[in-house]
Amino acid sequence: SKDYEEINSKQARHDAIVYDKWKTRTKALYRWLMCFLIGVVTAMVYRGINGATEHLGDAKYDLLESYIENGQLAAGYFVNLAIAMALVLFGITIVLMEPAAAGSGIPEVIGYLNGAAPARLMSWTTMVGKIIGVICAVGAGLAVGPEGPTIHIGALLGVGILNFCLWIMNLLGHGHFLASLRNDVDERGFVSCG
């Protein structure tokens, strides 16, 4: 379970104003920079998902168009069916390897924001599985869209980018700069930012 309670007392506010004015401003700057970075990376990932889905659809329809132009409607139908089944089976295989990637992800993110912390919900493997699963499902022509999984992917990016930046800063020996952002309250903010 996550702890989202902030200390909100007269003494805590006084200490923040008197003793930690510079730290408070620096932390706010780091939060803004992280939010900007999360937004940019989330947009790039969504554009990549959208582009992959478009390319997959274009390739599939170009192939089917050649069958239709040659008058081979039955062959085109079975090729379309085979492609769709292959994509669905590949997506199912990914979800079987990473069960947290199943579903839209919106209920899981809502639960996470309310304090529940299911295992592997916010892992890189879940994000990769979710991205591949969305591309396969939409590319196969299933009656789904990338909107719900994109919310989960954005939340995963929010946590993942924070962890990645902390890891890089620790490698460089400057991990103390972002260490103040490694708490449940800030992590919740980055999840909702994504």
C-alpha positions as CSV (number, residue, x, y, z in Angstrom):
1,S,0.0,0.0,0.0
2,K,1.2,3.5,-0.8
3,D,1.4,6.3,1.7
4,Y,0.1,9.5,0.2
5,E,-0.3,11.5,3.4
6,E,1.7,14.7,3.4
7,I,2.7,16.2,6.7
8,N,0.6,19.3,7.0
9,S,1.1,21.0,10.3
10,K,2.0,24.5,11.3
11,Q,5.5,23.4,12.3
12,A,6.1,21.6,9.0
13,R,5.0,24.6,7.0
14,H,7.2,26.9,9.2
15,D,10.2,24.6,8.7
16,A,9.6,24.5,4.9
17,I,9.5,28.3,4.8
18,V,12.4,29.1,7.1
19,Y,14.9,26.3,6.8
20,D,14.3,24.7,3.4
21,K,13.4,27.6,1.1
22,W,16.1,26.8,-1.4
23,K,15.4,23.0,-1.2
24,T,11.7,23.6,-1.7
25,R,12.3,25.7,-4.8
26,T,14.8,23.3,-6.2
27,K,12.5,20.3,-5.6
28,A,9.7,22.2,-7.4
29,L,12.0,22.9,-10.4
30,Y,13.0,19.2,-10.5
31,R,9.3,18.2,-10.4
32,W,8.5,20.5,-13.3
33,L,11.5,19.2,-15.4
34,M,10.4,15.6,-14.7
35,C,6.8,16.4,-15.7
36,F,8.0,18.0,-18.9
37,L,10.3,15.0,-19.7
38,I,7.5,12.5,-18.9
39,G,5.1,14.4,-21.2
40,V,7.6,14.5,-24.1
41,V,8.6,10.9,-23.8
42,T,4.9,9.8,-23.5
43,A,4.0,11.7,-26.6
44,M,6.9,10.1,-28.5
45,V,6.0,6.6,-27.4
46,Y,2.4,7.2,-28.4
47,R,3.5,8.5,-31.7
48,G,5.6,5.4,-32.1
49,I,2.7,3.1,-31.3
50,N,0.5,5.0,-33.7
51,G,3.1,4.9,-36.5
52,A,3.7,1.2,-36.0
53,T,0.0,0.5,-36.1
54,E,-0.4,2.6,-39.3
55,H,2.6,0.9,-41.0
56,L,1.2,-2.5,-40.0
57,G,-2.2,-1.7,-41.3
58,D,-0.8,-0.2,-44.6
59,A,1.3,-3.3,-45.2
60,K,-1.7,-5.6,-44.6
61,Y,-4.0,-3.6,-46.8
62,D,-1.5,-3.3,-49.6
63,L,-1.1,-7.0,-49.6
64,L,-4.9,-7.5,-49.5
65,E,-5.3,-5.0,-52.3
66,S,-3.1,-7.1,-54.6
67,Y,-5.3,-10.1,-54.0
68,I,-8.5,-8.1,-54.7
69,E,-7.1,-6.6,-57.9
70,N,-6.2,-10.1,-59.2
71,G,-9.8,-11.3,-58.4
72,Q,-8.6,-13.6,-55.7
73,L,-11.2,-12.6,-53.1
74,A,-11.2,-15.9,-51.2
75,A,-7.4,-16.0,-51.0
76,G,-7.4,-12.4,-49.8
77,Y,-10.0,-13.2,-47.2
78,F,-7.9,-16.1,-45.8
79,V,-4.7,-14.1,-45.9
80,N,-6.4,-11.4,-43.9
81,L,-7.7,-14.0,-41.5
82,A,-4.2,-15.6,-41.2
83,I,-2.5,-12.2,-40.5
84,A,-5.1,-11.3,-37.9
85,M,-4.8,-14.6,-36.2
86,A,-1.0,-14.4,-36.2
87,L,-1.1,-11.0,-34.6
88,V,-3.7,-12.0,-32.0
89,L,-1.7,-15.1,-31.1
90,F,1.5,-13.1,-30.8
91,G,-0.3,-10.6,-28.6
92,I,-1.7,-13.4,-26.4
93,T,1.8,-14.9,-26.1
94,I,3.1,-11.6,-24.8
95,V,0.3,-11.3,-22.3
96,L,0.9,-14.8,-21.1
97,M,4.5,-14.0,-20.5
98,E,3.6,-10.7,-18.7
99,P,0.0,-11.0,-17.2
100,A,0.1,-7.4,-15.9
101,A,0.0,-6.2,-19.5
102,A,-3.5,-7.6,-20.0
103,G,-6.5,-5.4,-20.3
104,S,-6.8,-1.7,-20.8
105,G,-4.8,-0.7,-17.7
106,I,-7.2,2.1,-16.6
107,P,-8.6,0.2,-13.5
108,E,-5.1,-0.7,-12.5
109,V,-3.8,2.9,-12.7
110,I,-6.8,4.1,-10.8
111,G,-6.1,1.5,-8.1
112,Y,-2.5,2.5,-8.0
113,L,-3.4,6.2,-7.6
114,N,-5.7,5.2,-4.8
115,G,-2.9,3.5,-2.9
116,A,-2.9,-0.2,-4.1
117,A,0.4,-1.5,-5.4
118,P,-0.1,-4.7,-7.3
119,A,3.0,-6.7,-8.1
120,R,4.7,-5.9,-11.5
121,L,2.1,-3.3,-12.4
122,M,4.7,-0.6,-12.9
123,S,7.6,-2.6,-14.4
124,W,9.4,-2.1,-17.7
125,T,8.4,-5.6,-18.9
126,T,4.7,-4.7,-18.4
127,M,5.2,-1.6,-20.5
128,V,6.9,-3.5,-23.3
129,G,4.2,-6.1,-23.2
130,K,1.5,-3.5,-23.2
131,I,3.0,-1.7,-26.2
132,I,3.5,-4.9,-28.3
133,G,0.0,-6.0,-27.3
134,V,-1.6,-2.8,-28.4
135,I,0.2,-2.8,-31.7
136,C,-0.9,-6.4,-32.3
137,A,-4.5,-5.9,-31.3
138,V,-5.1,-2.8,-33.3
139,G,-3.0,-4.1,-36.2
140,A,-5.1,-7.3,-36.3
141,G,-8.3,-5.2,-36.7
142,L,-9.8,-6.1,-33.3
143,A,-12.5,-3.8,-32.0
144,V,-10.1,-2.1,-29.6
145,G,-8.3,1.2,-29.5
146,P,-5.0,2.3,-28.1
147,E,-6.5,4.9,-25.7
148,G,-6.9,2.8,-22.6
149,P,-3.5,1.0,-22.8
150,T,-1.9,4.4,-23.6
151,I,-3.0,5.6,-20.1
152,H,-1.3,2.7,-18.5
153,I,1.8,3.1,-20.7
154,G,1.9,6.8,-19.7
155,A,1.7,5.9,-16.0
156,L,4.4,3.3,-16.5
157,L,6.6,6.0,-18.2
158,G,6.0,8.3,-15.3
159,V,7.5,5.9,-12.8
160,G,10.0,4.5,-15.3
161,I,11.5,7.9,-16.2
162,L,11.8,8.9,-12.6
163,N,13.7,5.6,-11.8
164,F,15.8,5.9,-15.0
165,C,16.8,9.5,-14.1
166,L,17.6,8.5,-10.5
167,W,19.8,5.6,-11.9
168,I,21.6,7.9,-14.3
169,M,22.2,10.5,-11.6
170,N,23.5,7.8,-9.2
171,L,25.9,6.6,-11.9
172,L,27.2,10.1,-12.3
173,G,27.5,10.5,-8.5
174,H,24.8,13.1,-8.2
175,G,21.9,11.0,-7.1
176,H,21.2,13.3,-4.2
177,F,19.7,15.9,-6.6
178,L,16.7,13.8,-7.4
179,A,16.5,11.6,-4.3
180,S,14.0,14.0,-2.8
181,L,11.5,13.0,-5.5
182,R,11.7,9.3,-4.6
183,N,8.6,9.2,-2.3
184,D,5.1,7.9,-2.7
185,V,3.5,11.4,-3.1
186,D,5.8,12.6,-5.9
187,E,5.7,9.1,-7.6
188,R,1.9,9.4,-7.6
189,G,2.2,12.8,-9.2
190,F,4.5,11.5,-11.9
191,V,2.1,8.5,-12.6
192,S,-0.8,10.9,-13.1
193,C,1.4,13.2,-15.2
194,G,2.2,10.3,-17.6
